[in-house]
Amino acid sequence: MMKEDNILKSFALSVLKPWGRTCKILFKILVPISILVKVLQETGGIEYVSAFFDPLMQLMGLPGEMGIVWAGAIFGNLYGGLLAFFSLQSSLSLSVAQVSILMTALLIAHSFLMEVVVAYKAGLKWLPVVLFRIGVAVVVGMFLNFFYSSLGLLQQPAGHIMSLPMPADDGLPAWALNELKSYVSIALIILSLLVVLELLKRIGLIAKLNKLLEPMLGFIGMTSNIVPLTIIGLTLGMAYGGALIIEETKAKAISRKDIFYSLLLMSLFHSIIEDTMLVMSAGGHWSGIILFRFIFAFITTAVVIRITKHWDNARMDKYFTRKSVIKQ
């Protein structure tokens, strides 16, 4: 009985201590970002910023009005972008191809005020992350525009598959309560992740999973050392994966390159379940949202790895990583 109690105590401590530290790190980012997004929404600041995206929309074969949709997603989140999209779609005649291009771009580049900050806190410089995500989103959008239009695919008018209900404007108290509920949900998700991770470690499945995934990720040059955290980011989101990387770097040495490669891949291809289902329900086609987004994310990461694999820490710090954060 004493042995079982010690095992349970050890398990609880192994989960609760990193949970508290991870939540502390993440909420230090989330709370001020939530306030900033609210200010932008209330003052109409997002509309002014969206003008910057008009030329990029043209490159991807999209009407300039879609700039406000991308701005809403980048400076808010996917829900903010989709709310803008649904408010504009009735006044525009968009094809399924155009909706697919827009939704794929949103999936690659969104929630910068949170996700780029998380990457920065985890040890990356913010500018390369921003440039990679916007650059890849535009390149993928241009490719999809050429691909769909050249082959005459998905040119039929997009149907209004769904719309998001506009929340009632009950003032700041209601907004604060909704944000608090979101924070509680995030904390519970992180706790469940850490419980699962600890269980997988103790029964040896993490080691087996690493061996199974090592060939696939090894093909693009990633090491098995960062595989478990990368998988979390890919499946559940950049914020979760990034926050866990921040915590993990305190417990053990992770190389600059592993951190950079993991966060780069996460930045381009993450939350593949929830976000994918969300934008597909808005009318996007799987070919862009899943297939080509996956291909371009892995190609981009593989190319960057091939270019930088022989770089030393000093050169990585010059272009991509922050020496003051990454100690080893």
N, C-alpha and C positions, 0 to 999 in steps of 0.2 A: 504493500500500500504506500509506504514511504517513497519507494522508487517511482511509482506512478505519479505521486504528487510532485516529485522533483521534475519529472518529465513534463507535466502540465505547466508547472511554474516556469521552466526553461522555455517552453514553447511560447507561453504568454509574453514573457519578457522579450523574446526574439522578435515578436510581432509588434507589441505595443510601443516599445522604445522607438524603432524606426518610423512607426505610424505617426507618433507625435511630432517627430522632427520633420517628416515629410509634409504633414499638414501645415506646420508652421511656415515652412519654406514656400509652399504653394499658395497659402492664403495671404502671405505678404505681397504676393504678386496679384492674386485675383481681386482682392478688395479694392485697391486703388484703380485697377483697370476697369472694374465694374463702374466705379464712380465716374471715371473719365469718359467711358462710352455713354453713360447716361447724360453727361453734360453735352457731348457732341450731338446726341439725339435731340435733346431739348432745345439746343441753340441753332440747329440746322447746319452744324459744321460739316457733317458728312456730305451734304449736297455740294458744298464748295470744293471739297476735296475730290469729289467724283469727277469734276471737270478734267482732272489730270489723266483719267483713264480713258477718255474719249478716243484718242489716237490708237490706243492699244485695242479697243473694241473694233475699230475699223480693220486693223491687221488680221483679226480673227474672223472677219466677215460678219460682225455683229453690229446692230444699230448703236449709235453713240449713247442712247438713253440707258443702255445696259451698264454704262460706267458707274451709275449710282448703285446698281445691284452689287457689282464687285467691290465698290468702296464700302458698302454696308457690310459685306462679308469680311473684308480685310480689317476694317476698324471696329467691327462688332464681332459677329460670328455668322455661321451658316444660316441660322434662323433669321438674323437681321437682313442678310442678303436675300433670302427667300421671301421675306415679307415685302421687300422692295420689288422683287420680281413679280409677285402676284398682284401688286398694286399697279404694275405697268403692263402686264401681259395682255390685258383686255384692249388696250389702245394700240397694240402692235401686232403685226402678223408675222409670227416667227415659225420657222420650220422645225421639225424634230431635230434635224442636224444642228441648227443654231442653238436650240435649247441644250442639246448634248454638249456642244462646244462650251457654252457658258457654264454649265454645271461642272464640267471637268475642270475648267479653269478655277472655279470656286473651290473645288475639292483640293486642288494643289496649293492654292494661295488664299488662306482665310485666317481670321482670328490672330492677326499679327500682334496686336497689343498684348495678347496673353502668350501665344506660342513662341514668338520671337524673344520675348522677355525670358521665358522659361529656358530657351536655348542659350541665351546670354548668361543667365544665372548658372547654367550647367557648364559653362566654360567656353562658349563660342562668341566670336565677334558678331554683332548684329547685322552689319551691312552685307557680308557674304550670304547669310541666311535669307535676307530679304531679296537680294539679287538673284540667288538661285531659284527661289520659289516663284517670283514674278517672271523671271526669264524662262524657266521651264514651262510655266503655265501658258505664256504667250506662244512659245515654240510648239507646244502640243496643240494649242488652239489653231495656229496657222496650219499645222499638218492636218488636223481633222477637217478644217475648212477645205483644204485642197483635196483631201481623200474623199470626203463625202460629195463635194461638188463635181469632181472629175468623174466619179463612178455613178453619179446621179442617185446616191443613196440618201434616204431619210429626208427627202425634199418635201414630203407632204406636210401640211400645216400641223402644228403641234396642238394636241388637245389639252383642255384644262382639266388635268387629271385630278388635281386636288388644290385646295387653298388652305392656308393657315388662318385660324381665327385670330382676328386682331384683339389683343388683350384690352380689357376695360381700363381706362385711364382713371385710376383711383388715387393718384397722387403718390408722393414719396413714401408714405408708410406702407402702402401695398407693394410698391417696387422693392423696398427694403426687405419686406417679409418674403417675397419671392426669391430674392437673392440669397437670403439666409437659408431657405429651403434647399436651394441649389448647392450651397456650401455643405450642408449636412449630407446631401446625397453624394457629393464628391468625397467627403470624408469616409463615408461608409463603403464606397467603391474602393477607395485606397486600402481600407482595412481588409476588405475581402480579398483584394489582390495579394496583400502581404501574407495573409493566412494561407492562401493557395500556394504562393511561392515557397513559404516555409515548409508546408507539407510536401511539396514536390522535391525540395532539397533533402528532406529527411528520409524519404522513401527512395531516393536515388533517381527519380525520373528526370530531374534537371540535367544530370550528367548524360542520361540516355537521349534526351531531347537534343542536347548539344551535338551529340554524335550523329543523330539523324539529320539535323539541319546544317551541320558543318559543310557537307559537300555543296549544298545549294548556295549558302552565303559565301563559302570559300571560293566559289566560282567567280564572284565579283570582287573577291579580295578581303572580305571581312573575317575576323577571327571569332572563334566560338566563345571567347571571353565575354563578349557583349551581346550574345544571341538572346538570352532570356529577356533582358530589358528591352531590346529592340523589338521583340515579338509583342511585348505589352504595348509599346508605342504604336506599332503597326495595327494592332487589333482594337485598342481602346482609345488611343489618342495621344497627341504630342504632349499635352500637359501632364498626363499620368506617367508616360515613359520618361519625359525629361525630369520630372520631379524625383522619380526613383533613381535616375542616373546621378542627380545631385546628391542624394542620400548615399548611394553606393560608393561614390568617389571618396566619401569620408571613411568608409569601412575598409576599403582596399584600393590598391593602386590600379588605375585603369589608364591606359596610354592616351595621349592626346589624339592620336589617329583613330583609335577605337571610338572615343567619345564623338569626334567629328563625323566619322562615317555613319555611326548609328543615328545621330541626330539629323544628319543630312537625309538619310533614307526615310526616317520618320517624318521629316518636314514635307517631303514630296508625296508620301504614301502612308497615311495613317487613318485611324478610326474607320477601318475598311468595312465594318459591319453597320454601325449606326448611321454614319454620314452617307454611305453608299445607298442604303435603303431610303434615306431622306430625299436625296436629289433624284433618285430614280422615280420616286413617287411624284416628283414635280415635273416629270416628262422627259428626263434624260435617258439616253439609250446606253445599254450596258457596254457597247463596243468602245465608247470613249471613256465612260465613267470607270469601268473596271479594267478592260484589256489594255488599252493604249496608255492609260495612266500608270498601270503596273509596269508596262514595258519601258516607258520613258523614265520612270523613277529609278528602276534598276539599271538602265543604261547610263543615266547621268551619274549615279553613284559609282558604277563600275569604272567609268571614264575618269572620274575624280580620283578614285583609288589608284588606278594605273599611273596617273600623273604624279601623285604625291607619296606613293608607297616608300620611296627611298629618301624622302625629306627628313631632316632631323627636327628636333623640337624647336630650335630657334627659327627655322623657316616656317614651321606650322604656326608658331606664335605671331610671326610677321603678317601672315595673310588670314588665318582662320581662327586660331585659338587664343585664349587669354591666359597668359602665364601666371598672373596673380591668383587665378582661380584654380588652375590645374597644377598641383604641387609637384607631381612626380616628373 
